[in-house]
Amino acid sequence: MSNSTPRKSAVFLTLVTSCCSLLLLAPAGRAQDAIRPSLAGEAAAEARHQSVEQIPYNLLAGPIRFLFSVTTGIEYNDNINLAQHNEQSDVIIRPQFNIDAIWPVTQLNTLRLDLGLGYAFYLDHPNSNTNGVLIQPGSQLAFDIFIQDFRINFHDRFSLQQDPVQQIQLSNVVDYGRFENTAGVSVLWDLNKAVLTFGYDHYTYVSTTNAFSYLDRNAEELTASAYFAFTSTTGGGLEGSVVYNYYDQSFLNNSVSYSAGPFVETQITNYLKLRVSVGYQFINFDQGGGVSDPKDSNDYYANILLSHRVNASIVETLSAGHESQLGVNSNFVSLNYVRHTATWNIINRTLLTTELFYEDGDDSEGIFAEHIQRFGGAVALGYQFTKHVTLGLRYQYTQKDSNQPERDYRQNRIALDGTYSF
């Protein structure tokens, strides 16, 4: 593995050049049927300011609006170690404190903080308790700036998690602790007939368990897209990314990933929206890592997202796709997936959500060279008990089938929680 400064500088220059080229090569699109308000102009900033004024809060400190809440949950998990045999069950207590703050620095510039801090107490296996606090996904510090036709977003998104079921490759693991941080900037340039976006992020991954310290890494990520409106309801363009990924240790291989392709978005009806993207994805890996995986990824990617508002009470989304992801036990995993979610707001003060998923993955080679199939779903019920109190009940099932011995598992989880908003 090579982490030399010249190598990084050369790769970073390649990233910048490649993403700028994606914008320049975007095909010319037809103008919209009618001139629309700019996504980045003063009207958009004013609309955002008005939406800020409507955000609920329970503490006002000058211009800063704070919303505080606490959640306490209890969960039963019949297989915390994702094992095929000798499953370990436990009851887990999950307290959490949430802060949402928004500060309209000026009418055009807004600073926002979203933070969820939690902990997990395992009653029967206290050695599995959280190492420090958990930081919920979605936690972020973001600053939006509007300058004429430009919208600039500075952000730092972070999370600290330990649940291993979120990683398709894992089995026989209780604690998959990891801190993830994505800091960067995105720029949107609205030309009315076209919308150009460019983004840079620095990604950091730090394992909180020694067993997975070989995953510690950094990445430089560049993204770009060019969108053109073909009609008042349909548009499309080109999008692409370049990612340089480098590990602290020499077990897994450093890589440079390139992806590019067209996309189209269309509002089929007032209630049905479709987005489709396809393209080419190439991941070039260094060689010599301890994982002994010589393969590069040279494949297509495809994603489809269908959003459907059935009526005023029922909304559903269906997504499916094919892509390659960095592996935990190999260079990469080729993944096919189908996911369906729905919200059912059919009873007063009660929200029902359902989730279904299916995943099919193949390791490139690596430790197990595993073929994986996972499927499952969840049902969640939320009830607004009072103005300040919300109750929740959730059941989740996950099943993994592997072609490798002792790597199948089935997991049932049922959780009850209550949230108090001050």
C-alpha positions in Angstrom: 0.0 0.0 0.0 1.3 3.5 -0.9 0.4 6.6 0.9 3.1 8.9 -0.4 2.4 12.7 -0.8 3.1 12.7 -4.6 0.6 9.9 -5.1 -2.1 11.7 -3.2 -1.4 15.0 -5.1 -1.6 13.3 -8.5 -4.8 11.5 -7.6 -6.4 14.6 -6.2 -5.6 16.5 -9.4 -7.1 13.7 -11.4 -10.3 13.9 -9.3 -10.7 17.6 -9.9 -10.0 17.3 -13.7 -12.4 14.3 -14.0 -15.4 16.0 -12.3 -14.9 19.3 -14.1 -15.0 17.3 -17.4 -18.3 15.7 -16.4 -19.9 19.2 -16.3 -18.3 20.3 -19.6 -19.4 17.1 -21.4 -23.1 17.3 -20.4 -25.4 17.4 -23.4 -27.3 20.6 -24.2 -31.0 20.2 -23.1 -34.1 22.0 -24.2 -35.3 24.9 -22.2 -38.2 24.6 -19.8 -41.7 25.3 -21.0 -41.9 28.3 -18.6 -39.4 30.2 -16.5 -39.4 28.9 -13.0 -38.1 30.5 -9.8 -34.4 30.0 -9.1 -33.4 27.3 -6.7 -30.7 29.6 -5.4 -32.0 33.2 -5.8 -33.5 35.6 -3.3 -37.0 34.1 -3.8 -35.6 30.7 -2.7 -33.9 32.2 0.2 -37.0 34.1 1.3 -39.1 30.8 1.0 -36.4 29.1 3.2 -36.6 32.0 5.7 -40.4 31.6 5.9 -40.1 27.8 6.4 -37.6 28.5 9.2 -40.3 30.6 10.9 -42.7 27.7 10.8 -40.3 25.2 12.4 -41.5 24.2 15.9 -39.3 25.0 18.8 -39.4 24.9 22.6 -36.6 27.4 23.4 -35.8 30.7 21.7 -32.4 32.2 22.5 -32.3 35.4 20.5 -32.7 34.4 16.8 -31.7 30.7 17.5 -34.5 28.2 17.7 -34.0 25.0 19.8 -36.0 21.9 19.8 -35.1 19.4 22.6 -36.5 15.9 23.1 -35.6 12.8 25.0 -36.4 9.2 24.1 -36.2 6.0 26.2 -36.6 2.7 24.5 -36.5 -1.0 25.5 -35.7 -3.7 22.9 -35.7 -7.4 22.9 -33.2 -9.0 20.4 -33.1 -12.8 20.0 -29.8 -12.9 18.2 -27.5 -10.0 19.1 -24.4 -11.8 17.8 -25.8 -12.6 14.3 -25.0 -16.3 14.8 -26.3 -19.4 13.0 -25.9 -21.5 16.2 -25.5 -20.5 19.9 -27.5 -17.3 19.4 -27.3 -14.8 22.3 -30.6 -13.0 23.2 -30.8 -9.8 25.3 -32.9 -7.0 26.5 -31.4 -3.6 25.6 -32.2 -0.2 27.2 -31.7 2.7 24.8 -31.9 6.3 26.2 -31.3 9.2 23.7 -31.2 13.0 23.8 -32.0 15.0 20.7 -31.1 18.6 19.8 -32.3 20.5 16.7 -31.1 24.1 16.4 -31.5 26.6 13.6 -30.0 30.0 13.4 -31.0 32.4 10.6 -27.7 34.3 10.6 -29.1 36.6 7.9 -32.1 36.3 5.7 -29.9 34.5 3.1 -27.6 32.5 5.4 -28.7 29.7 7.8 -26.8 27.6 10.3 -28.3 24.3 11.5 -27.4 21.7 14.0 -29.1 18.3 14.3 -27.7 16.0 17.0 -28.9 12.7 18.5 -26.9 11.3 21.5 -27.7 7.9 22.9 -26.5 4.8 24.8 -27.2 1.1 24.8 -27.3 -1.0 28.0 -27.3 -4.8 27.5 -28.9 -6.4 30.6 -27.5 -9.9 30.1 -24.3 -9.1 28.2 -23.0 -5.8 29.8 -19.7 -6.3 28.0 -21.6 -5.3 24.8 -22.6 -1.9 26.2 -21.8 1.1 24.0 -18.2 2.2 24.0 -19.0 5.9 24.8 -22.1 7.6 23.4 -23.9 6.7 20.2 -24.4 9.5 17.7 -27.4 8.9 15.5 -27.2 8.9 11.7 -28.5 12.2 10.4 -26.6 14.3 12.9 -25.0 17.2 11.2 -23.8 20.8 11.3 -24.7 22.7 8.2 -24.5 26.3 6.9 -26.3 27.5 3.8 -25.3 30.6 1.8 -27.3 32.1 -1.1 -25.4 34.3 -3.5 -27.4 35.3 -6.6 -27.8 32.1 -8.6 -25.5 30.1 -6.3 -26.5 28.1 -3.3 -23.5 27.0 -1.2 -23.8 24.4 1.6 -21.0 23.8 4.1 -21.6 20.6 6.1 -20.2 18.2 8.6 -22.2 15.0 9.0 -21.3 12.5 11.6 -22.4 9.3 13.3 -21.2 6.8 15.9 -22.9 3.4 15.6 -22.4 -0.2 16.7 -25.3 -2.2 15.1 -23.7 -4.9 12.9 -26.9 -5.8 11.0 -26.5 -2.8 8.8 -23.5 -4.4 7.1 -24.4 -7.2 4.7 -21.0 -9.0 5.0 -21.0 -9.4 8.7 -22.0 -12.5 10.8 -21.0 -13.7 14.3 -20.5 -10.1 15.5 -22.1 -8.2 18.3 -20.3 -4.8 18.2 -19.5 -3.2 14.9 -18.6 0.1 16.4 -17.5 2.8 14.0 -17.3 6.6 13.9 -18.0 8.1 10.4 -17.6 11.8 9.5 -18.2 13.5 6.2 -17.2 17.1 5.9 -17.3 19.2 2.8 -19.0 21.7 0.6 -21.5 21.6 -2.2 -22.3 24.3 -4.7 -25.5 24.5 -6.8 -25.6 26.9 -9.7 -29.1 27.5 -11.1 -29.1 28.8 -14.7 -32.9 28.2 -15.0 -32.4 26.2 -18.2 -29.8 24.1 -16.4 -28.8 23.3 -12.9 -25.1 22.5 -12.2 -23.9 21.0 -8.9 -20.4 20.3 -7.6 -19.4 18.8 -4.3 -16.2 17.9 -2.4 -16.2 15.8 0.8 -13.5 14.4 3.1 -14.7 11.1 4.6 -13.2 9.6 7.8 -13.9 6.1 9.2 -12.6 5.2 12.6 -13.4 1.8 14.2 -14.2 1.8 18.0 -13.4 -1.9 18.3 -9.9 -3.5 17.8 -11.4 -6.3 15.7 -12.2 -3.9 12.9 -9.4 -1.4 13.2 -8.2 -2.5 9.8 -11.2 -0.7 8.3 -9.9 2.7 9.5 -9.6 4.9 6.4 -10.0 8.3 4.8 -11.4 9.2 1.4 -11.5 12.2 -0.9 -14.8 12.4 -2.8 -15.7 14.6 -5.7 -19.2 14.7 -7.3 -20.7 16.6 -10.1 -24.0 16.7 -12.1 -25.6 18.7 -14.8 -29.4 18.8 -15.0 -31.5 20.0 -17.9 -35.3 20.4 -18.0 -36.8 18.9 -21.2 -40.4 19.7 -20.4 -42.2 21.1 -17.3 -42.4 17.6 -15.8 -39.3 15.8 -17.2 -35.6 16.5 -17.0 -32.3 14.7 -16.9 -28.6 15.0 -17.5 -25.2 13.6 -16.5 -23.8 12.8 -13.0 -20.5 11.4 -11.9 -18.1 10.9 -9.0 -14.5 10.2 -8.3 -13.4 8.8 -4.9 -9.8 8.1 -3.7 -10.0 5.8 -0.7 -6.9 5.0 1.5 -6.6 2.8 4.6 -4.5 3.4 7.7 -3.4 -0.3 7.7 -2.3 -2.5 4.9 -4.8 -5.3 5.2 -7.4 -3.9 2.7 -6.3 -2.3 -0.6 -6.4 1.4 -1.4 -8.5 2.3 -4.4 -9.7 5.0 -6.8 -13.3 4.8 -7.9 -14.8 6.4 -11.0 -18.5 6.4 -11.9 -20.5 8.4 -14.6 -23.7 8.1 -16.4 -27.0 9.7 -17.4 -30.1 10.1 -15.3 -33.7 11.1 -15.9 -36.5 12.4 -13.6 -40.1 12.6 -14.6 -43.4 13.5 -12.8 -45.6 10.8 -14.5 -48.7 12.1 -12.7 -49.5 14.4 -9.8 -49.0 11.4 -7.6 -46.3 9.4 -9.3 -42.6 10.4 -9.7 -39.8 8.3 -11.3 -36.0 8.7 -11.2 -33.7 6.4 -13.2 -29.9 6.5 -13.4 -27.5 4.1 -15.2 -23.8 4.3 -15.8 -20.4 2.8 -15.6 -18.5 2.2 -12.3 -14.8 1.3 -12.2 -12.8 0.8 -9.0 -9.1 0.3 -9.4 -7.4 -1.3 -6.3 -3.8 -1.3 -5.3 -2.3 -4.8 -4.7 -0.3 -6.3 -1.9 -2.8 -6.0 1.0 -3.2 -8.8 3.4 -6.7 -9.6 2.2 -5.2 -11.2 -0.9 -7.9 -10.0 -3.3 -6.5 -9.1 -6.8 -9.8 -8.1 -8.4 -10.9 -4.6 -9.6 -14.5 -3.7 -10.1 -15.4 -3.0 -13.7 -19.2 -3.0 -13.9 -22.4 -1.0 -14.5 -24.5 0.7 -11.9 -28.3 1.2 -12.2 -30.8 2.7 -9.8 -34.5 3.3 -10.0 -36.7 5.2 -7.5 -40.5 5.3 -7.8 -42.4 7.6 -5.4 -46.2 7.1 -5.2 -48.7 9.1 -3.2 -51.7 6.7 -3.3 -53.9 9.2 -1.5 -53.8 11.8 1.2 -53.1 9.1 3.8 -50.8 6.6 2.1 -47.4 7.2 0.5 -45.0 4.5 -0.8 -41.5 4.3 -2.4 -39.9 1.5 -4.4 -36.2 1.4 -5.1 -34.1 -1.1 -6.9 -30.6 -1.2 -8.2 -27.2 -2.7 -8.9 -23.9 -1.3 -7.6 -20.5 -2.1 -6.2 -19.5 -1.2 -2.6 -16.2 -1.4 -0.7 -16.0 -4.6 1.2 -15.3 -5.5 4.8 -13.8 -8.9 4.0 -12.8 -8.2 0.4 -12.0 -5.5 -2.1 -15.7 -4.9 -3.0 -19.2 -6.4 -2.9 -21.4 -6.5 -6.0 -24.9 -5.8 -4.7 -28.4 -6.1 -6.2 -31.2 -4.7 -4.0 -35.0 -4.1 -3.9 -36.5 -2.0 -1.1 -40.1 -0.9 -0.4 -41.3 1.5 2.2 -44.8 2.9 2.9 -46.4 5.2 5.4 -50.0 4.7 6.4 -51.6 7.8 8.1 -55.1 6.3 8.3 -55.9 6.6 12.0 -56.0 9.9 13.8 -52.7 10.7 15.6 -51.3 7.3 14.5 -48.6 6.7 11.9 -47.9 3.2 10.6 -44.8 2.5 8.5 -43.8 -0.7 6.7 -40.5 -1.7 5.2 -39.5 -4.7 3.0 -36.1 -5.4 1.5 -34.1 -8.0 -0.5 -30.3 -8.0 -1.1 -28.1 -10.3 -3.2 -24.3 -9.7 -2.8 -21.1 -11.3 -4.0 -17.6 -10.8 -2.5 -14.9 -10.0 -5.1 -12.7 -12.6 -3.4 -11.1 -11.9 -0.1 -11.5 -13.9 3.2 -14.7 -15.7 2.5 -15.5 -15.1 -1.2 -19.1 -15.2 0.0 -22.4 -15.2 -1.9 -25.0 -13.6 0.3 -28.8 -13.2 0.2 -30.6 -11.2 2.8 -34.2 -10.2 3.2 -36.5 -9.0 5.8 -38.8 -6.1 6.8 -40.1 -4.0 9.6 -43.4 -2.7 10.9 -43.5 0.4 13.1 -46.4 2.2 14.9 -46.2 5.7 16.2 -48.9 7.3 18.4 -49.1 11.0 19.4 -50.3 10.4 23.0 -50.2 14.1 24.0 -48.8 17.3 22.6 -45.4 16.5 24.1 -45.4 12.6 24.3 -45.1 10.2 21.4 -45.1 6.4 21.8 -43.6 3.9 19.3 -43.7 0.2 18.7 -41.4 -1.5 16.1 -40.8 -5.1 15.0 -37.9 -6.0 12.6 -36.9 -9.3 11.0 -33.7 -10.0 9.2 -32.5 -13.2 7.6 -29.1 -13.9 5.9 -28.4 -16.9 3.8 -24.7 -17.6 2.9 -22.9 -20.2 0.8 -20.2 -20.3 3.5 -20.5 -22.4 6.7 -21.7 -20.9 10.0 -22.6 -17.5 8.4 -26.4 -17.8 8.1 -28.5 -16.0 10.7 -32.0 -15.0 11.6 -32.8 -12.1 13.9 -36.0 -10.8 15.5 -36.2 -7.5 17.2 -39.1 -5.8 19.0 -38.8 -2.4 20.5 -41.0 0.0 22.5 -40.1 3.6 23.1 -41.4 6.9 24.3 -40.3 10.4 23.3 -40.9 13.6 25.2 -40.5 16.9 23.4 -40.0 19.8 25.9 
